[in-house]
Every structure is written in structure tokens, then in C-alpha cells.
Amino acid sequence: MARMPLLFLRGSYYECGFQKGEFFKSEIQTYYEELEPKMSAMLEFYHSKKGRDFCEGMMKAAREKYPQYVDENKGIADGAGITEEKAIMSILWSQLDDALGFAEKEIFAAYGKSIAAQGCSDIFVNNGKEKIIGHNNDWASNMKPFIQLAYYAEYTLPNGDVVPPQTLLAIGGHPANNNYPTHVNQYGMCGDINVLVFPNDELPPKKSTRMQGSSWASGMGMVSSLNDLAILDNKLWSGVKLPSFILNRAMQHAKDKDDLVRILTDQGNGIGWGWTFCVNAGFIDDPNLYNVEVGPSTEAKSSVSVVTISQDKIIEKETAGVYSHFNHVKHLPDKGIRVQLCDIRQARFDELPTPHDLESVLNIMGDENHDDFPIYRANGEGHLWFTNWSSVMDFNGKRVLVYKDNPKTSEPIAILPFSLVMDDKP
């Protein structure tokens, strides 16, 4: 029977992180061991003058705006016996993957320039009778998903402002970091994310710096041999941006749609180039659902675009309140990298019956009708990525349904009520 660990945490952000790191110590140490060749290359870059300036710029923004999440990540590392430098690399992973050219070498070279190798699927229904977001979480085969219920004590920011206590129900991809793809918060926000890809390769080529190296490995286990590592100056943007992992963590405490957009816009910095994300979300007191795409910008803020899925608005399939999102950019002006697997999944969604209730949403989420890129990709021999888990936000039922196997043909392994974190919601 498929299972998923359920973890209860309580304390400061650091203490909650430490508790998780200590509990999953073996899994986290194995995770870092598997990433060691690539981690070594990142650390070599970090120890260079250019790399230190680039990395510390992002960490400075993170520590000034959201030090509680930096503390949480450090707690995970300390609990698991991982060095602080490696913990910093895990925070910056989404941006360093592009800055060091790994994203292109690992994914685009292997699968073609217009194809990314992994990514999630989301199905929205908001028709008056049902208010649902169904999510397939596709990522690397080394993921160790878990469910977490955490109470975070109040936190005093450097400017003296106090962050009130926070309660979060979340599903994490791997306990090695505090990146939680699916969550429900105390304010009534329920959401999940899809990754997007924005490589910083639109600028004219500039002088490059070459660093000696031997080999590197991706989070998917793919290994390539390199005689040296070329750092393209045009990928090392000027200005200070916020790491994707930190912004993703911050938005999980949004109070409403406007607060969510404010957090994601991140006025003064904005998200960096590389792997970003979109948010698929709803709020218990808001009749609408939202898809919010977040991308980098040359301005000191993120580029943000919002699609509202309301009961009376037709967007897709000639039916009000129906929408889909895969891990490609659909409505931001900058389309990033077009992802072929998503185009295939989108085409399959378009030809399937229009979803209108929980069963029809699960039927789409569990569809396996493609040899390479089905909407639901089961784990198979040689697969570098697959659907790690599925979840359904059932707003009318005030619950999260969690699936470890195909949601079309299996029962949920957990049904989690929103009341675990929402105290006073009607």
C-alpha cells in the first residue's frame, strides 16, 4: 500500500526546521550525497569572487525580507547534519541552475530546446456546485514526499515588525528543503505550484569566465562530463533578486488574492531568472479561483499575471469556471521556455470531456493516454521523473484529498480537513 509520512512540528521557524531535519536525517543526507558532483560545482562558484557577489546579493534580499524562512532552512540543515553552505545552495538552487548553465545542459540538450523534462498539471472547476483544484505533482524520481502540519511561533523581523504565529498544512516534495508545492494556511488560502522556466539567455553574449571542474549531476540523476564550467556573464544579472524558493515559501502565508499578488510582485527585488513558478490558488471566503504566473523582470519586481476562474467566465472548453495549467507559461507576456510535454498534455485536456465534478477531475488527472508525456506519468524503469503524488483542494468539502497512486483508479491515502489550520472559517 502506498504511504506518505505525516509530520507534526511546533516551535520557532528554526526549531520546526530542525525537527524535520533530524527526523529525516538519513533521507536528507542521501539526497545531498546524490547531488554531490553538482553541489561541488555550485560551491566552487560560490567561493569565487563573482559567485560570492552573485549569491550573497540574493541571500541579502532573503535575509532582509524573509529571515524566518532562511532560519527554517538552516534548521533543516542543522538537524540533518548538513553544512550551512550547502543549505544556502539549496535556497539558491533554482537560480544557480540557470546561472551555471545546468538547466540547458541537463534538460534542453537531452530533450530538445523546446522541451522540459518534468512538471506538474492542474485542473480547475468552479461552477457553483463544485470548487476544486486538482494537482498532479511531477518531479524527479529521487523525491520523498511527505505531509506536514506545522505551527510556527511569532517572529520579529530586523525592522522590528512582528510576524504573527503561522499554521501551515503542506505536502513537500523532499524534506531536504522548505519548498512545499501544496499547502493550506490559517487564513483560508489553499494552493499549489507548477514550475516555469525563464533562462537568462536573451541578453547579448558577453565575456565568460571558465572554472575547472570534472562532472556534475542533476536532481534527476543525469550525469554529464565537463572539462570545465563556463560562467556566462550575461547570466549573472545586475541588481538584487529574491530566490525562487524563498518567494514560494513566503506566498504560502498570503491572506487573500491581493496579498498574494503583492508578495509575488516583491516590489524592490523580484524573482530571479531560472526556475520560477505559477500559483494555483483559492481562498475559502472568495468565490473565485486564481492562476498566478510569476516571472523575472529587468525592473526591481517580478512580472506577475493573474487569470481569474469565476463561475460566470468562459476561458477554456466553452464552459464557465473551467481552466487548466501545465508547467508552461500561458498568459505572461514573456513566454519563457515553451514546454512540449505541456503542449501535449494541454492538447489531451482539450479533447477529454469537460470536467464538472470531483470524479471528472480525477479522470483527467489520472489520464495515461500518451507514451511519453501523459497527464499522469507512473513511475517506471529508467524514468527520471514521474507523478510523485496528486492532491485535490475541495473547497466546498473543506478538505484536501491526497493520492500516492493514480487518482483515477485509487483511493486517497489521506483526507485532511481544512479545519486542521483554519480555526474560525464558516
LUMKOLDREN-215923 format. One record per residue (C-alpha): y, x, z; residue number from 1. Coordinates in steps of 0.2 Angstrom, whole numbers. Each point is the difference from the previous one (the first is absolute). Layout:
N
<atom Y="Y" X="X" Z="Z" resi="NUM"/>
...
END
This chain:
426
<atom Y="0" X="0" Z="0" resi="1"/>
<atom Y="17" X="7" Z="-5" resi="2"/>
<atom Y="11" X="4" Z="15" resi="3"/>
<atom Y="17" X="6" Z="4" resi="4"/>
<atom Y="6" X="8" Z="17" resi="5"/>
<atom Y="12" X="-10" Z="11" resi="6"/>
<atom Y="12" X="10" Z="10" resi="7"/>
<atom Y="12" X="-6" Z="14" resi="8"/>
<atom Y="15" X="11" Z="4" resi="9"/>
<atom Y="14" X="-1" Z="13" resi="10"/>
<atom Y="13" X="12" Z="5" resi="11"/>
<atom Y="15" X="10" Z="-8" resi="12"/>
<atom Y="-1" X="4" Z="-18" resi="13"/>
<atom Y="-7" X="17" Z="4" resi="14"/>
<atom Y="-12" X="-7" Z="12" resi="15"/>
<atom Y="-7" X="-13" Z="-12" resi="16"/>
<atom Y="-1" X="14" Z="-13" resi="17"/>
<atom Y="-9" X="11" Z="12" resi="18"/>
<atom Y="-13" X="-13" Z="5" resi="19"/>
<atom Y="-4" X="-3" Z="-18" resi="20"/>
<atom Y="-1" X="18" Z="-4" resi="21"/>
<atom Y="-12" X="4" Z="14" resi="22"/>
<atom Y="-11" X="-15" Z="-3" resi="23"/>
<atom Y="-2" X="5" Z="-19" resi="24"/>
<atom Y="0" X="18" Z="3" resi="25"/>
<atom Y="-15" X="4" Z="-10" resi="26"/>
<atom Y="5" X="-10" Z="-15" resi="27"/>
<atom Y="17" X="7" Z="0" resi="28"/>
<atom Y="-6" X="18" Z="1" resi="29"/>
<atom Y="-12" X="-3" Z="-14" resi="30"/>
<atom Y="14" X="-8" Z="-11" resi="31"/>
<atom Y="11" X="15" Z="2" resi="32"/>
<atom Y="-15" X="12" Z="-3" resi="33"/>
<atom Y="-3" X="-9" Z="-17" resi="34"/>
<atom Y="18" X="2" Z="-5" resi="35"/>
<atom Y="2" X="18" Z="6" resi="36"/>
<atom Y="2" X="8" Z="-17" resi="37"/>
<atom Y="14" X="-12" Z="-5" resi="38"/>
<atom Y="7" X="1" Z="18" resi="39"/>
<atom Y="1" X="19" Z="-1" resi="40"/>
<atom Y="10" X="-1" Z="-16" resi="41"/>
<atom Y="12" X="-12" Z="8" resi="42"/>
<atom Y="2" X="11" Z="15" resi="43"/>
<atom Y="3" X="15" Z="-11" resi="44"/>
<atom Y="14" X="-10" Z="-8" resi="45"/>
<atom Y="7" X="-5" Z="17" resi="46"/>
<atom Y="1" X="18" Z="6" resi="47"/>
<atom Y="10" X="5" Z="-15" resi="48"/>
<atom Y="19" X="-1" Z="1" resi="49"/>
<atom Y="1" X="-13" Z="-13" resi="50"/>
<atom Y="-14" X="-10" Z="7" resi="51"/>
<atom Y="7" X="0" Z="18" resi="52"/>
<atom Y="17" X="-6" Z="-6" resi="53"/>
<atom Y="-8" X="-14" Z="-10" resi="54"/>
<atom Y="-12" X="-6" Z="13" resi="55"/>
<atom Y="12" X="2" Z="15" resi="56"/>
<atom Y="13" X="-10" Z="-9" resi="57"/>
<atom Y="-13" X="-15" Z="-1" resi="58"/>
<atom Y="-5" X="3" Z="18" resi="59"/>
<atom Y="18" X="1" Z="6" resi="60"/>
<atom Y="3" X="-18" Z="-7" resi="61"/>
<atom Y="-17" X="-6" Z="8" resi="62"/>
<atom Y="5" X="7" Z="17" resi="63"/>
<atom Y="17" X="-7" Z="0" resi="64"/>
<atom Y="-4" X="-17" Z="-6" resi="65"/>
<atom Y="-18" X="-3" Z="6" resi="66"/>
<atom Y="-5" X="13" Z="13" resi="67"/>
<atom Y="-12" X="-12" Z="8" resi="68"/>
<atom Y="-11" X="0" Z="-16" resi="69"/>
<atom Y="1" X="19" Z="0" resi="70"/>
<atom Y="-6" X="0" Z="18" resi="71"/>
<atom Y="-14" X="-12" Z="-4" resi="72"/>
<atom Y="-6" X="11" Z="-14" resi="73"/>
<atom Y="1" X="16" Z="12" resi="74"/>
<atom Y="-10" X="-10" Z="13" resi="75"/>
<atom Y="-14" X="-3" Z="-13" resi="76"/>
<atom Y="0" X="19" Z="-4" resi="77"/>
<atom Y="0" X="5" Z="18" resi="78"/>
<atom Y="-14" X="-12" Z="5" resi="79"/>
<atom Y="-11" X="6" Z="-15" resi="80"/>
<atom Y="4" X="19" Z="3" resi="81"/>
<atom Y="10" X="2" Z="-16" resi="82"/>
<atom Y="14" X="12" Z="-2" resi="83"/>
<atom Y="18" X="-7" Z="0" resi="84"/>
<atom Y="3" X="8" Z="-17" resi="85"/>
<atom Y="-14" X="-10" Z="-8" resi="86"/>
<atom Y="6" X="-15" Z="8" resi="87"/>
<atom Y="17" X="2" Z="-8" resi="88"/>
<atom Y="-9" X="3" Z="-17" resi="89"/>
<atom Y="-9" X="-17" Z="3" resi="90"/>
<atom Y="17" X="-8" Z="2" resi="91"/>
<atom Y="7" X="8" Z="-16" resi="92"/>
<atom Y="-16" X="-2" Z="-10" resi="93"/>
<atom Y="6" X="-13" Z="-12" resi="94"/>
<atom Y="15" X="10" Z="-5" resi="95"/>
<atom Y="-8" X="17" Z="0" resi="96"/>
<atom Y="-14" X="-6" Z="-12" resi="97"/>
<atom Y="13" X="-2" Z="-13" resi="98"/>
<atom Y="11" X="15" Z="5" resi="99"/>
<atom Y="-14" X="12" Z="-2" resi="100"/>
<atom Y="-7" X="-9" Z="-16" resi="101"/>
<atom Y="-16" X="-5" Z="8" resi="102"/>
<atom Y="2" X="-18" Z="-6" resi="103"/>
<atom Y="1" X="4" Z="-18" resi="104"/>
<atom Y="-14" X="13" Z="1" resi="105"/>
<atom Y="-12" X="-11" Z="10" resi="106"/>
<atom Y="3" X="-17" Z="-7" resi="107"/>
<atom Y="9" X="0" Z="-17" resi="108"/>
<atom Y="-10" X="15" Z="-7" resi="109"/>
<atom Y="-16" X="-7" Z="5" resi="110"/>
<atom Y="3" X="-18" Z="-5" resi="111"/>
<atom Y="14" X="1" Z="-13" resi="112"/>
<atom Y="19" X="0" Z="2" resi="113"/>
<atom Y="1" X="-18" Z="1" resi="114"/>
<atom Y="-14" X="-3" Z="12" resi="115"/>
<atom Y="-1" X="1" Z="19" resi="116"/>
<atom Y="-17" X="2" Z="8" resi="117"/>
<atom Y="2" X="-12" Z="15" resi="118"/>
<atom Y="10" X="-15" Z="7" resi="119"/>
<atom Y="0" X="-17" Z="8" resi="120"/>
<atom Y="1" X="-18" Z="-6" resi="121"/>
<atom Y="9" X="-15" Z="7" resi="122"/>
<atom Y="-1" X="-19" Z="-4" resi="123"/>
<atom Y="14" X="-12" Z="6" resi="124"/>
<atom Y="-2" X="-19" Z="2" resi="125"/>
<atom Y="14" X="-10" Z="8" resi="126"/>
<atom Y="-1" X="-18" Z="-6" resi="127"/>
<atom Y="4" X="-11" Z="15" resi="128"/>
<atom Y="-19" X="-2" Z="5" resi="129"/>
<atom Y="-4" X="19" Z="1" resi="130"/>
<atom Y="10" X="15" Z="4" resi="131"/>
<atom Y="-11" X="15" Z="-3" resi="132"/>
<atom Y="1" X="19" Z="-4" resi="133"/>
<atom Y="-17" X="7" Z="-5" resi="134"/>
<atom Y="-1" X="19" Z="0" resi="135"/>
<atom Y="-13" X="12" Z="-7" resi="136"/>
<atom Y="3" X="18" Z="7" resi="137"/>
<atom Y="-6" X="13" Z="-12" resi="138"/>
<atom Y="2" X="18" Z="4" resi="139"/>
<atom Y="-10" X="16" Z="2" resi="140"/>
<atom Y="-19" X="0" Z="4" resi="141"/>
<atom Y="4" X="11" Z="16" resi="142"/>
<atom Y="9" X="-15" Z="8" resi="143"/>
<atom Y="-6" X="-6" Z="17" resi="144"/>
<atom Y="9" X="-17" Z="3" resi="145"/>
<atom Y="2" X="-7" Z="17" resi="146"/>
<atom Y="9" X="-15" Z="8" resi="147"/>
<atom Y="14" X="4" Z="13" resi="148"/>
<atom Y="9" X="-10" Z="13" resi="149"/>
<atom Y="14" X="10" Z="8" resi="150"/>
<atom Y="13" X="-3" Z="13" resi="151"/>
<atom Y="14" X="13" Z="-2" resi="152"/>
<atom Y="12" X="2" Z="15" resi="153"/>
<atom Y="19" X="0" Z="-2" resi="154"/>
<atom Y="7" X="15" Z="-8" resi="155"/>
<atom Y="18" X="8" Z="2" resi="156"/>
<atom Y="7" X="7" Z="-16" resi="157"/>
<atom Y="10" X="16" Z="-1" resi="158"/>
<atom Y="16" X="-10" Z="-1" resi="159"/>
<atom Y="-4" X="-10" Z="15" resi="160"/>
<atom Y="-6" X="-16" Z="-8" resi="161"/>
<atom Y="-16" X="-7" Z="8" resi="162"/>
<atom Y="-14" X="-6" Z="-11" resi="163"/>
<atom Y="-8" X="-15" Z="9" resi="164"/>
<atom Y="-19" X="0" Z="3" resi="165"/>
<atom Y="-10" X="-3" Z="-16" resi="166"/>
<atom Y="-17" X="-8" Z="-2" resi="167"/>
<atom Y="-9" X="3" Z="-16" resi="168"/>
<atom Y="-17" X="-6" Z="-7" resi="169"/>
<atom Y="-5" X="11" Z="-15" resi="170"/>
<atom Y="-14" X="6" Z="-11" resi="171"/>
<atom Y="1" X="19" Z="-4" resi="172"/>
<atom Y="-8" X="9" Z="-14" resi="173"/>
<atom Y="-4" X="16" Z="11" resi="174"/>
<atom Y="4" X="4" Z="18" resi="175"/>
<atom Y="7" X="17" Z="-5" resi="176"/>
<atom Y="18" X="-7" Z="-2" resi="177"/>
<atom Y="11" X="-15" Z="4" resi="178"/>
<atom Y="0" X="-8" Z="-17" resi="179"/>
<atom Y="-6" X="-18" Z="2" resi="180"/>
<atom Y="-2" X="-9" Z="-17" resi="181"/>
<atom Y="-2" X="-17" Z="8" resi="182"/>
<atom Y="9" X="-7" Z="15" resi="183"/>
<atom Y="6" X="-15" Z="11" resi="184"/>
<atom Y="15" X="3" Z="12" resi="185"/>
<atom Y="7" X="-9" Z="15" resi="186"/>
<atom Y="14" X="-8" Z="-10" resi="187"/>
<atom Y="-11" X="-9" Z="-12" resi="188"/>
<atom Y="-1" X="12" Z="-15" resi="189"/>
<atom Y="-16" X="1" Z="-8" resi="190"/>
<atom Y="-2" X="13" Z="-14" resi="191"/>
<atom Y="-9" X="13" Z="-10" resi="192"/>
<atom Y="4" X="14" Z="-13" resi="193"/>
<atom Y="-5" X="6" Z="-17" resi="194"/>
<atom Y="4" X="18" Z="-5" resi="195"/>
<atom Y="12" X="3" Z="-15" resi="196"/>
<atom Y="2" X="17" Z="-8" resi="197"/>
<atom Y="18" X="8" Z="-4" resi="198"/>
<atom Y="-2" X="18" Z="-5" resi="199"/>
<atom Y="16" X="10" Z="-1" resi="200"/>
<atom Y="-2" X="5" Z="-18" resi="201"/>
<atom Y="14" X="-8" Z="-8" resi="202"/>
<atom Y="13" X="14" Z="3" resi="203"/>
<atom Y="1" X="15" Z="-13" resi="204"/>
<atom Y="-12" X="14" Z="4" resi="205"/>
<atom Y="7" X="14" Z="11" resi="206"/>
<atom Y="-5" X="17" Z="6" resi="207"/>
<atom Y="-17" X="-1" Z="9" resi="208"/>
<atom Y="-6" X="10" Z="15" resi="209"/>
<atom Y="-18" X="6" Z="0" resi="210"/>
<atom Y="-10" X="2" Z="15" resi="211"/>
<atom Y="-17" X="8" Z="1" resi="212"/>
<atom Y="-15" X="-11" Z="4" resi="213"/>
<atom Y="-18" X="-3" Z="-4" resi="214"/>
<atom Y="-5" X="-18" Z="1" resi="215"/>
<atom Y="4" X="-17" Z="6" resi="216"/>
<atom Y="-8" X="-16" Z="3" resi="217"/>
<atom Y="6" X="-18" Z="0" resi="218"/>
<atom Y="-3" X="-14" Z="13" resi="219"/>
<atom Y="-12" X="-6" Z="-13" resi="220"/>
<atom Y="-11" X="15" Z="1" resi="221"/>
<atom Y="5" X="7" Z="-18" resi="222"/>
<atom Y="2" X="19" Z="0" resi="223"/>
<atom Y="8" X="10" Z="-14" resi="224"/>
<atom Y="2" X="19" Z="-1" resi="225"/>
<atom Y="18" X="7" Z="-1" resi="226"/>
<atom Y="5" X="18" Z="-3" resi="227"/>
<atom Y="17" X="-4" Z="8" resi="228"/>
<atom Y="10" X="-15" Z="5" resi="229"/>
<atom Y="16" X="-3" Z="-10" resi="230"/>
<atom Y="14" X="-9" Z="10" resi="231"/>
<atom Y="12" X="-8" Z="-13" resi="232"/>
<atom Y="18" X="0" Z="7" resi="233"/>
<atom Y="4" X="-16" Z="-8" resi="234"/>
<atom Y="-14" X="-8" Z="12" resi="235"/>
<atom Y="9" X="6" Z="15" resi="236"/>
<atom Y="14" X="-13" Z="0" resi="237"/>
<atom Y="17" X="4" Z="8" resi="238"/>
<atom Y="5" X="-12" Z="14" resi="239"/>
<atom Y="-10" X="-6" Z="15" resi="240"/>
<atom Y="-13" X="-13" Z="-3" resi="241"/>
<atom Y="-11" X="-9" Z="13" resi="242"/>
<atom Y="-19" X="2" Z="-1" resi="243"/>
<atom Y="-10" X="-14" Z="-8" resi="244"/>
<atom Y="-12" X="-1" Z="15" resi="245"/>
<atom Y="15" X="-2" Z="13" resi="246"/>
<atom Y="9" X="-14" Z="-10" resi="247"/>
<atom Y="-17" X="-9" Z="-2" resi="248"/>
<atom Y="-2" X="1" Z="19" resi="249"/>
<atom Y="17" X="-5" Z="4" resi="250"/>
<atom Y="0" X="-16" Z="-11" resi="251"/>
<atom Y="-15" X="-6" Z="10" resi="252"/>
<atom Y="12" X="-6" Z="14" resi="253"/>
<atom Y="12" X="-10" Z="-11" resi="254"/>
<atom Y="6" X="-16" Z="7" resi="255"/>
<atom Y="3" X="-10" Z="-16" resi="256"/>
<atom Y="2" X="3" Z="-19" resi="257"/>
<atom Y="18" X="6" Z="1" resi="258"/>
<atom Y="-5" X="12" Z="14" resi="259"/>
<atom Y="-15" X="6" Z="-11" resi="260"/>
<atom Y="11" X="3" Z="-15" resi="261"/>
<atom Y="13" X="10" Z="11" resi="262"/>
<atom Y="-14" X="11" Z="7" resi="263"/>
<atom Y="-7" X="4" Z="-17" resi="264"/>
<atom Y="17" X="3" Z="-8" resi="265"/>
<atom Y="3" X="13" Z="14" resi="266"/>
<atom Y="18" X="2" Z="-3" resi="267"/>
<atom Y="5" X="19" Z="2" resi="268"/>
<atom Y="-16" X="7" Z="-6" resi="269"/>
<atom Y="-13" X="-10" Z="-10" resi="270"/>
<atom Y="-18" X="3" Z="-4" resi="271"/>
<atom Y="-5" X="16" Z="-9" resi="272"/>
<atom Y="-8" X="3" Z="-16" resi="273"/>
<atom Y="-19" X="-1" Z="-1" resi="274"/>
<atom Y="-11" X="-13" Z="7" resi="275"/>
<atom Y="10" X="-15" Z="5" resi="276"/>
<atom Y="-6" X="-18" Z="3" resi="277"/>
<atom Y="4" X="-19" Z="-1" resi="278"/>
<atom Y="-1" X="-12" Z="14" resi="279"/>
<atom Y="-9" X="-17" Z="-1" resi="280"/>
<atom Y="6" X="-10" Z="14" resi="281"/>
<atom Y="4" X="-16" Z="8" resi="282"/>
<atom Y="7" X="-6" Z="16" resi="283"/>
<atom Y="-7" X="-14" Z="11" resi="284"/>
<atom Y="17" X="-10" Z="1" resi="285"/>
<atom Y="5" X="3" Z="-18" resi="286"/>
<atom Y="-7" X="-11" Z="-14" resi="287"/>
<atom Y="0" X="13" Z="-13" resi="288"/>
<atom Y="-11" X="16" Z="-4" resi="289"/>
<atom Y="7" X="16" Z="-6" resi="290"/>
<atom Y="-4" X="15" Z="-11" resi="291"/>
<atom Y="11" X="14" Z="3" resi="292"/>
<atom Y="-1" X="16" Z="-11" resi="293"/>
<atom Y="7" X="16" Z="7" resi="294"/>
<atom Y="5" X="15" Z="-11" resi="295"/>
<atom Y="10" X="16" Z="1" resi="296"/>
<atom Y="18" X="1" Z="-5" resi="297"/>
<atom Y="13" X="14" Z="-4" resi="298"/>
<atom Y="11" X="-9" Z="12" resi="299"/>
<atom Y="-1" X="1" Z="19" resi="300"/>
<atom Y="-12" X="-15" Z="1" resi="301"/>
<atom Y="-16" X="-7" Z="-7" resi="302"/>
<atom Y="-1" X="-11" Z="-15" resi="303"/>
<atom Y="-6" X="-17" Z="6" resi="304"/>
<atom Y="-5" X="-15" Z="-10" resi="305"/>
<atom Y="-5" X="-17" Z="7" resi="306"/>
<atom Y="-11" X="-14" Z="-8" resi="307"/>
<atom Y="0" X="-16" Z="10" resi="308"/>
<atom Y="-16" X="-11" Z="-1" resi="309"/>
<atom Y="6" X="-17" Z="5" resi="310"/>
<atom Y="-9" X="-17" Z="-1" resi="311"/>
<atom Y="11" X="-6" Z="-15" resi="312"/>
<atom Y="2" X="16" Z="-10" resi="313"/>
<atom Y="-11" X="4" Z="-15" resi="314"/>
<atom Y="-2" X="19" Z="-3" resi="315"/>
<atom Y="-18" X="2" Z="-6" resi="316"/>
<atom Y="-14" X="-11" Z="-7" resi="317"/>
<atom Y="12" X="-15" Z="-3" resi="318"/>
<atom Y="-3" X="-5" Z="18" resi="319"/>
<atom Y="13" X="0" Z="14" resi="320"/>
<atom Y="-4" X="11" Z="15" resi="321"/>
<atom Y="-12" X="11" Z="-9" resi="322"/>
<atom Y="2" X="19" Z="-2" resi="323"/>
<atom Y="-10" X="16" Z="-1" resi="324"/>
<atom Y="4" X="19" Z="2" resi="325"/>
<atom Y="-10" X="15" Z="-3" resi="326"/>
<atom Y="5" X="18" Z="3" resi="327"/>
<atom Y="12" X="1" Z="-15" resi="328"/>
<atom Y="19" X="-4" Z="0" resi="329"/>
<atom Y="4" X="-17" Z="-7" resi="330"/>
<atom Y="18" X="-4" Z="4" resi="331"/>
<atom Y="9" X="16" Z="5" resi="332"/>
<atom Y="11" X="7" Z="-14" resi="333"/>
<atom Y="-8" X="17" Z="1" resi="334"/>
<atom Y="-18" X="-4" Z="-5" resi="335"/>
<atom Y="-7" X="16" Z="7" resi="336"/>
<atom Y="-18" X="4" Z="-6" resi="337"/>
<atom Y="-8" X="-14" Z="-10" resi="338"/>
<atom Y="-18" X="-2" Z="7" resi="339"/>
<atom Y="-13" X="-5" Z="-12" resi="340"/>
<atom Y="-12" X="-6" Z="13" resi="341"/>
<atom Y="13" X="-12" Z="6" resi="342"/>
<atom Y="3" X="-6" Z="-18" resi="343"/>
<atom Y="-18" X="-4" Z="-1" resi="344"/>
<atom Y="-1" X="-9" Z="17" resi="345"/>
<atom Y="16" X="-9" Z="-5" resi="346"/>
<atom Y="-8" X="-6" Z="-16" resi="347"/>
<atom Y="-15" X="-6" Z="9" resi="348"/>
<atom Y="10" X="-9" Z="13" resi="349"/>
<atom Y="9" X="-9" Z="-14" resi="350"/>
<atom Y="-16" X="-6" Z="-8" resi="351"/>
<atom Y="-8" X="-6" Z="16" resi="352"/>
<atom Y="3" X="-18" Z="7" resi="353"/>
<atom Y="16" X="-2" Z="9" resi="354"/>
<atom Y="-2" X="3" Z="19" resi="355"/>
<atom Y="5" X="-15" Z="11" resi="356"/>
<atom Y="-10" X="2" Z="16" resi="357"/>
<atom Y="-9" X="13" Z="11" resi="358"/>
<atom Y="-16" X="-2" Z="-10" resi="359"/>
<atom Y="8" X="3" Z="-17" resi="360"/>
<atom Y="10" X="15" Z="7" resi="361"/>
<atom Y="-16" X="8" Z="6" resi="362"/>
<atom Y="-8" X="-3" Z="-17" resi="363"/>
<atom Y="13" X="10" Z="-8" resi="364"/>
<atom Y="0" X="14" Z="13" resi="365"/>
<atom Y="-19" X="2" Z="-2" resi="366"/>
<atom Y="0" X="0" Z="-19" resi="367"/>
<atom Y="-10" X="14" Z="-7" resi="368"/>
<atom Y="2" X="-3" Z="-18" resi="369"/>
<atom Y="4" X="17" Z="-7" resi="370"/>
<atom Y="-11" X="16" Z="-1" resi="371"/>
<atom Y="14" X="12" Z="5" resi="372"/>
<atom Y="14" X="-10" Z="8" resi="373"/>
<atom Y="-5" X="-17" Z="8" resi="374"/>
<atom Y="11" X="-8" Z="12" resi="375"/>
<atom Y="-13" X="3" Z="13" resi="376"/>
<atom Y="-8" X="17" Z="-2" resi="377"/>
<atom Y="-16" X="3" Z="11" resi="378"/>
<atom Y="-4" X="17" Z="6" resi="379"/>
<atom Y="-12" X="8" Z="-11" resi="380"/>
<atom Y="-8" X="17" Z="-3" resi="381"/>
<atom Y="14" X="13" Z="-6" resi="382"/>
<atom Y="14" X="-12" Z="3" resi="383"/>
<atom Y="16" X="9" Z="6" resi="384"/>
<atom Y="8" X="-16" Z="5" resi="385"/>
<atom Y="-6" X="-18" Z="3" resi="386"/>
<atom Y="6" X="-16" Z="10" resi="387"/>
<atom Y="-1" X="6" Z="18" resi="388"/>
<atom Y="3" X="-18" Z="7" resi="389"/>
<atom Y="8" X="-16" Z="-4" resi="390"/>
<atom Y="12" X="-11" Z="11" resi="391"/>
<atom Y="7" X="-18" Z="-1" resi="392"/>
<atom Y="16" X="-5" Z="8" resi="393"/>
<atom Y="-2" X="-19" Z="3" resi="394"/>
<atom Y="17" X="-5" Z="6" resi="395"/>
<atom Y="-5" X="-19" Z="2" resi="396"/>
<atom Y="-15" X="5" Z="10" resi="397"/>
<atom Y="10" X="13" Z="9" resi="398"/>
<atom Y="-14" X="13" Z="-2" resi="399"/>
<atom Y="-6" X="16" Z="-9" resi="400"/>
<atom Y="-17" X="0" Z="-8" resi="401"/>
<atom Y="-7" X="18" Z="-2" resi="402"/>
<atom Y="-14" X="4" Z="-12" resi="403"/>
<atom Y="-10" X="16" Z="-1" resi="404"/>
<atom Y="-10" X="-5" Z="-15" resi="405"/>
<atom Y="4" X="-11" Z="-16" resi="406"/>
<atom Y="10" X="-14" Z="7" resi="407"/>
<atom Y="-7" X="-12" Z="-13" resi="408"/>
<atom Y="-17" X="2" Z="6" resi="409"/>
<atom Y="1" X="5" Z="18" resi="410"/>
<atom Y="6" X="-7" Z="16" resi="411"/>
<atom Y="15" X="8" Z="9" resi="412"/>
<atom Y="-5" X="13" Z="13" resi="413"/>
<atom Y="15" X="-5" Z="11" resi="414"/>
<atom Y="12" X="-15" Z="1" resi="415"/>
<atom Y="15" X="5" Z="10" resi="416"/>
<atom Y="13" X="-13" Z="6" resi="417"/>
<atom Y="18" X="3" Z="-2" resi="418"/>
<atom Y="2" X="-4" Z="18" resi="419"/>
<atom Y="-7" X="17" Z="5" resi="420"/>
<atom Y="18" X="6" Z="-4" resi="421"/>
<atom Y="11" X="-15" Z="-2" resi="422"/>
<atom Y="3" X="-8" Z="17" resi="423"/>
<atom Y="13" X="-14" Z="-3" resi="424"/>
<atom Y="-4" X="-5" Z="-18" resi="425"/>
<atom Y="-3" X="-19" Z="-3" resi="426"/>
END
